[in-house]
Amino acid sequence: MRAKISLLILLLLLAVAGCGSKDNNTNKETAGEKLHIYTTVYPLQYFTEEIGKELVTVNTIYPPGADEHTYEPSQKDMIELARSDLFIYVGLGLEGFVNKAKQTLENENVHVVAAGEHIHFDKEEVHTDDEQEQHDDGHDHGDIDPHVWIDPLFAKELAETIKDELIQHLPDHKEQLEANYTVLSNQLDELNQQFKQLIEKAEHKEIIAAHAAYGYWEKRYGIKQISISGLSSSNEPTQKQLKEIITMAKRHGLKHIFFEQNVSSKLAEIVQGELNAEPLYLHNLSVLTAQNIKDNKTYFSIMEDNLKALETALIETK
């Protein structure tokens, strides 16, 4: 009898311990707790918030204004990340720190998702950096341009992966999550149409940008970037390549040069001086600045600003 009682107590203790486990999503839903999620680039954070709404708490690992290519999380960042339920990153070679952190996070029962690696690329898009009209490429960019969130239709695929992941964790809220995704998807379709309407009015299709974050606009809309740095902002051109960039920009008669919210480029300033070009700003959306946060900027309001800047540069007499 005592043996049976002892066995019963042991089973009860195991059951109680199981109820407190971190990855018990059914218990989390029953208790009304929010799913705690970390992301890397801002669009992943925004899409997750828009789909999950009140069911999720979402933070980005990047501080305001950080460079997504070179940022390394602190020990404190990693501790916070290890306490989350879900970590969503782009992949495609963008976030260098993830390879080192992935195993540690999985050991802490953090579910890790590379949203960008679920995108369906055409074969031509695997080497987008080689297709762009830019300097002779001597940089190691990898096979795929990781700036997929710049393209509204690829952004839809990122959002769909996020939606599917949230449904796995919050199955009782599937209808709500599907409905929220549909709203977001329709907004991205509308943004795609705005880009198409802009390029129909364009007097030329070339832009010069601080770094090669906008290659997918060429494939989708025909906007040809002449980039000063490579796919990573740290991939700077040689002196010979810099001269070729200036020559190319002069040949196209470009009067504007695009700077970015999180990339400080002395080389871009040199090119600006050589061209006597007016500065404009494109927001690559990888991270928000402190001012963006203060102004309550979103993915779509920033894209609206980008469209206005592109209109200034592309609809002009050369």
ABEGO torsion letter per residue (X at the ends): XAAAAAAAAAAAAAAAAAAABAABAAAAAAAGBBBBBBBBBAAAAAAAAAAAEAABBBBBABBBGBBAAABBBBAAAAAAAAABABBBBAEGGABAAAAAAAAAAAAAGBBBBBAAAABBBBAAAABAAAABBBBBBABBAEABBABAAABAAAAAAAAAAAAAAAAAABAAAAAAAAAAAAAAAAAAAAAAAAAAAAAAABABABBBBABBAAAAAAAAAGBBBBBABBABAABBBBAAAAAAAAAAAAAAGBABBBBBAABBBAAAAAAAAAAGBBBBBBBAGABBBAAAAAAGBBAAAAAAAAAAAAAAAABBBX
